[in-house]
Amino acid sequence: MNDRSETSFIGLPVPDDDELFTLQAYQLIDPDNRLNPFIVGTEIIHSNPVISEAIGFDTNQWLECEVPESLDDDEIEEFCSGISSGYAFFIGVSSLIKYIRSERSSLSEYLEEETRDSNALGLGKRELARIVDVRSGDAIIEPGYDPEFLEDSSDLAFVDAGNYIFEAVRFETLMGQEITKIDTLLSRNYKNNFDERTMAHIEGFKHGIANAIEMYIQIEEERILQKLED
């Protein structure tokens, strides 16, 4: 048994040093290669319409309620693109850690199973309803959170993401490496308004990661509740 499978935070894998090294190697591979975390996450998202629905709700919620007045149309578009990238990256990293811990011999076979199962993450309609309530600020906040940091449940993602990253400091290394790649890529694409559009994309990327973390946490909490109900 691989004892690394116990290294987790509310159902989220916490990478160790060996896993960090492997994931960094995957991250540096050509972005069109299936080993790349972003590609892995994108394939899983495309295979699961409920995940796409969750990301769509998150993006629309931001567009309808949270867009800063200082952003222009290009920056808003870039932020929304960053949201999708953040979800894909975190889902890809989490799935690759699970693959490493599974000790399976074939990554291709493992990913085919992950993408073939439309409910591979355990995200169904019940979980989606909970995620929508949390994201829109309508969910009841469980005891234990400092009210100074939470006006309503829509703030949970950033508190929980901060707690996860505190526990999973190696993930922060991966996230920083990905942000550097984004910065480099966008510097090639944009000649005008580069700093503002790049900053908007990176902030959207961080937003997407935070809400992807919250998605996993809510899935895990719903799983525990269902076990208690059964």
MOMOWO-V479380 format. One record per residue. N is the residue number from 0. RES is the residue in one letter. PSI is psi as a letter, one per 20 degrees, with the letter a starting at -180 (NA if undefined). BURIAL is # if it has 9 or more other ideal C-beta (glycine too) atoms within 8 Angstrom, else .. D_CENTER is the distance of its C-alpha to the mean C-alpha in Angstrom with 1 decimal. Layout:
N_RES_PSI_BURIAL_D_CENTER + N_RES_PSI_BURIAL_D_CENTER
//
This chain:
0_M_p_._27.5 + 1_N_o_._24.7 + 2_D_i_._24.3 + 3_R_i_#_20.9 + 4_S_i_._19.5 + 5_E_i_._20.4 + 6_T_n_#_18.2 + 7_S_r_#_15.4 + 8_F_o_#_14.2 + 9_I_l_#_14.4 + 10_G_i_#_13.4 + 11_L_p_#_10.7 + 12_P_p_#_12.2 + 13_V_o_#_13.6 + 14_P_q_#_14.8 + 15_D_a_#_18.5 + 16_D_g_._20.5 + 17_D_g_._21.3 + 18_E_h_#_17.7 + 19_L_g_#_16.8 + 20_F_g_._19.8 + 21_T_g_#_19.0 + 22_L_h_#_15.4 + 23_Q_h_#_17.0 + 24_A_g_._19.5 + 25_Y_h_#_17.1 + 26_Q_h_#_15.4 + 27_L_i_._18.9 + 28_I_q_#_20.0 + 29_D_p_._20.8 + 30_P_i_._17.7 + 31_D_i_._19.5 + 32_N_q_._19.7 + 33_R_i_#_17.9 + 34_L_i_#_17.1 + 35_N_p_#_14.8 + 36_P_h_#_11.1 + 37_F_g_#_10.3 + 38_I_g_#_13.2 + 39_V_g_#_12.2 + 40_G_h_#_8.8 + 41_T_g_#_11.0 + 42_E_g_#_13.7 + 43_I_g_#_11.9 + 44_I_g_#_10.8 + 45_H_h_._14.4 + 46_S_i_#_15.8 + 47_N_o_#_14.5 + 48_P_h_._15.8 + 49_V_h_#_14.5 + 50_I_g_#_10.8 + 51_S_h_#_12.3 + 52_E_g_#_14.2 + 53_A_g_#_11.4 + 54_I_g_#_9.8 + 55_G_g_._13.5 + 56_F_g_#_14.4 + 57_D_g_#_11.9 + 58_T_g_#_13.3 + 59_N_h_._16.8 + 60_Q_g_#_16.6 + 61_W_g_#_16.0 + 62_L_h_#_18.7 + 63_E_h_._21.1 + 64_C_i_._20.9 + 65_E_j_._19.2 + 66_V_p_._20.2 + 67_P_q_._22.3 + 68_E_h_._25.8 + 69_S_i_._25.8 + 70_L_p_#_23.4 + 71_D_a_._25.3 + 72_D_g_._24.4 + 73_D_g_#_23.2 + 74_E_h_#_20.9 + 75_I_g_#_19.5 + 76_E_g_._18.9 + 77_E_h_#_17.2 + 78_F_g_#_14.9 + 79_C_h_#_13.9 + 80_S_h_#_13.5 + 81_G_h_#_11.1 + 82_I_g_#_8.9 + 83_S_g_#_8.8 + 84_S_h_#_8.5 + 85_G_g_#_5.4 + 86_Y_g_#_3.7 + 87_A_g_#_6.2 + 88_F_g_#_6.1 + 89_F_g_#_3.6 + 90_I_g_#_5.2 + 91_G_g_#_8.2 + 92_V_g_#_8.6 + 93_S_g_#_8.5 + 94_S_h_#_10.8 + 95_L_h_#_13.0 + 96_I_g_#_13.5 + 97_K_h_#_14.7 + 98_Y_g_#_16.8 + 99_I_g_#_18.4 + 100_R_h_#_19.2 + 101_S_i_._20.6 + 102_E_k_._23.3 + 103_R_q_._23.5 + 104_S_h_._25.7 + 105_S_o_._24.1 + 106_L_h_#_20.5 + 107_S_g_._21.5 + 108_E_g_._22.7 + 109_Y_g_#_19.7 + 110_L_h_#_17.4 + 111_E_h_._20.0 + 112_E_g_#_19.9 + 113_E_g_#_16.1 + 114_T_h_#_16.4 + 115_R_h_._19.8 + 116_D_o_._18.8 + 117_S_i_._17.5 + 118_N_k_#_16.4 + 119_A_h_#_15.0 + 120_L_i_#_12.1 + 121_G_k_#_14.8 + 122_L_o_#_13.6 + 123_G_a_._16.9 + 124_K_h_._18.7 + 125_R_g_._19.4 + 126_E_h_#_15.8 + 127_L_g_#_15.0 + 128_A_g_._18.0 + 129_R_g_#_16.8 + 130_I_g_#_13.4 + 131_V_g_#_15.6 + 132_D_g_#_18.0 + 133_V_g_#_15.6 + 134_R_h_#_14.1 + 135_S_i_#_17.7 + 136_G_j_._19.2 + 137_D_i_._21.4 + 138_A_q_#_20.2 + 139_I_p_._22.4 + 140_I_p_#_21.0 + 141_E_q_._21.9 + 142_P_q_._24.4 + 143_G_i_._23.4 + 144_Y_q_#_21.5 + 145_D_o_._23.4 + 146_P_i_._24.5 + 147_E_h_._24.9 + 148_F_i_._21.2 + 149_L_o_#_20.5 + 150_E_g_._22.5 + 151_D_a_._20.8 + 152_S_i_#_17.8 + 153_S_i_#_15.8 + 154_D_i_#_15.7 + 155_L_h_#_14.2 + 156_A_g_#_10.5 + 157_F_h_._11.8 + 158_V_g_#_14.3 + 159_D_h_#_12.1 + 160_A_g_#_9.5 + 161_G_g_._12.9 + 162_N_g_#_14.3 + 163_Y_g_#_11.7 + 164_I_h_#_12.0 + 165_F_g_._15.7 + 166_E_h_._15.8 + 167_A_m_#_13.7 + 168_V_h_._15.5 + 169_R_h_#_15.2 + 170_F_h_#_11.4 + 171_E_h_#_12.5 + 172_T_g_#_14.9 + 173_L_g_#_12.5 + 174_M_g_#_10.6 + 175_G_h_._14.2 + 176_Q_h_#_15.3 + 177_E_h_#_12.8 + 178_I_h_#_13.8 + 179_T_g_._17.4 + 180_K_g_#_17.0 + 181_I_g_#_15.9 + 182_D_g_#_18.8 + 183_T_g_._21.2 + 184_L_g_._20.3 + 185_L_h_#_20.7 + 186_S_h_#_23.9 + 187_R_h_._25.4 + 188_N_h_._24.5 + 189_Y_p_#_25.7 + 190_K_h_._29.1 + 191_N_q_._29.3 + 192_N_k_._27.1 + 193_F_g_#_25.0 + 194_D_g_._23.9 + 195_E_g_#_23.0 + 196_R_h_#_21.0 + 197_T_g_#_19.2 + 198_M_g_#_18.5 + 199_A_g_#_17.2 + 200_H_g_#_14.8 + 201_I_h_#_13.5 + 202_E_h_#_13.3 + 203_G_h_#_11.4 + 204_F_g_#_8.9 + 205_K_h_#_8.7 + 206_H_g_#_8.7 + 207_G_g_#_5.8 + 208_I_g_#_3.7 + 209_A_g_#_6.3 + 210_N_h_#_6.2 + 211_A_g_#_3.2 + 212_I_g_#_5.2 + 213_E_h_#_8.1 + 214_M_g_#_7.8 + 215_Y_g_#_8.3 + 216_I_g_#_10.9 + 217_Q_h_#_12.6 + 218_I_g_#_12.9 + 219_E_g_#_14.4 + 220_E_h_#_16.7 + 221_E_h_#_17.9 + 222_R_g_#_18.7 + 223_I_g_._20.7 + 224_L_g_._22.4 + 225_Q_h_#_23.4 + 226_K_g_._24.9 + 227_L_h_._26.9 + 228_E_h_._28.1 + 229_D_NA_._29.2
//
